Amino acid sequence: MSRVRDNLETMLARGQDNALLRFSLGNLCLQADDAAAAVTHLEQATSHDPDYSAAWKLLGKARLQAGDAPGAGDAWRQGIAVAERRGDKQAAREMAVFLRRLDREA
């Protein structure tokens, strides 16, 4: 485990739980090919802040890497709705591309 991930896990254990911390942990887990842990952290990130479009985007990637294609699609659809509502056009476009690729592979 990386030193950064260890430090973030320590913060979490101390009760400093928030969307950014969970997003950061999810991202590090995904980079370390620990998709299951990434999904857990990113689901918590979206629970803390349902309008966090970057967390929805990464949650979709983590679910796909974990073998949950339907869950990935659900995350991206929710993320697109959030991004469009917040005016985050780039994130909405990126997730739409991921969703189209997923639909083509299905």
QUIJONOR-V406094 format. One record per residue. N is the residue number from 1. RES is the residue in three letters. OMEGA is omega in degrees with one decimal (NA if undefined). NEAR is the number of other C-alpha atoms within 10 Angstrom. D_FIRST is the distance of its C-alpha to the first C-alpha in whole Angstrom. Layout:
# QUIJONOR-V406094
{{N,RES,OMEGA,NEAR,D_FIRST} {N,RES,OMEGA,NEAR,D_FIRST}}
This chain:
# QUIJONOR-V406094
{{1,MET,-177.8,8,0} {2,SER,179.2,10,4} {3,ARG,178.9,8,7} {4,VAL,179.4,12,8} {5,ARG,177.1,16,7} {6,ASP,179.8,12,7} {7,ASN,179.0,12,10} {8,LEU,176.7,19,11} {9,GLU,177.7,17,10} {10,THR,177.0,12,13} {11,MET,179.1,13,15} {12,LEU,179.9,15,15} {13,ALA,178.5,10,16} {14,ARG,176.2,9,19} {15,GLY,-179.7,9,20} {16,GLN,-174.2,12,20} {17,ASP,176.5,16,20} {18,ASN,-174.9,15,21} {19,ALA,-177.9,20,21} {20,LEU,177.8,16,19} {21,LEU,180.0,19,16} {22,ARG,177.3,26,16} {23,PHE,-179.6,25,17} {24,SER,177.5,19,14} {25,LEU,178.9,26,11} {26,GLY,179.1,29,13} {27,ASN,178.8,25,13} {28,LEU,178.6,20,9} {29,CYS,179.9,23,9} {30,LEU,177.6,23,12} {31,GLN,-180.0,12,11} {32,ALA,-178.9,13,8} {33,ASP,175.3,14,11} {34,ASP,-173.1,16,10} {35,ALA,-178.7,23,14} {36,ALA,178.2,16,15} {37,ALA,178.4,19,12} {38,ALA,179.3,29,13} {39,VAL,-179.8,26,17} {40,THR,-177.9,17,17} {41,HIS,-177.9,23,15} {42,LEU,173.5,31,18} {43,GLU,176.7,23,21} {44,GLN,177.9,21,20} {45,ALA,-179.7,27,20} {46,THR,174.0,23,24} {47,SER,178.3,15,25} {48,HIS,-177.8,15,25} {49,ASP,-178.2,14,26} {50,PRO,179.8,16,28} {51,ASP,-177.8,18,29} {52,TYR,-173.6,19,26} {53,SER,178.5,25,27} {54,ALA,178.2,20,23} {55,ALA,177.3,29,22} {56,TRP,-179.9,29,24} {57,LYS,-178.9,26,24} {58,LEU,176.6,24,20} {59,LEU,176.7,33,20} {60,GLY,178.7,30,23} {61,LYS,-179.1,26,20} {62,ALA,179.0,30,18} {63,ARG,178.4,24,21} {64,LEU,178.6,18,22} {65,GLN,179.3,18,19} {66,ALA,178.3,19,19} {67,GLY,-178.9,13,22} {68,ASP,-178.5,13,24} {69,ALA,177.8,20,27} {70,PRO,177.7,15,29} {71,GLY,176.7,17,26} {72,ALA,178.6,25,25} {73,GLY,177.9,24,29} {74,ASP,-179.7,16,29} {75,ALA,-179.3,26,27} {76,TRP,177.2,28,28} {77,ARG,177.9,19,32} {78,GLN,179.4,19,31} {79,GLY,177.6,28,29} {80,ILE,179.3,25,32} {81,ALA,178.9,16,34} {82,VAL,-177.1,20,32} {83,ALA,179.2,23,32} {84,GLU,179.7,15,36} {85,ARG,-177.2,12,37} {86,ARG,179.3,13,35} {87,GLY,179.4,11,36} {88,ASP,-172.4,15,33} {89,LYS,-178.5,12,35} {90,GLN,179.2,12,32} {91,ALA,178.9,20,29} {92,ALA,178.9,25,32} {93,ARG,-179.4,14,33} {94,GLU,-179.3,13,29} {95,MET,176.9,26,29} {96,ALA,176.8,18,32} {97,VAL,178.9,13,32} {98,PHE,-178.3,17,29} {99,LEU,177.5,21,31} {100,ARG,177.3,12,34} {101,ARG,179.8,11,32} {102,LEU,-180.0,15,30} {103,ASP,178.1,12,34} {104,ARG,-178.4,7,35} {105,GLU,-176.8,8,33} {106,ALA,NA,8,34}}
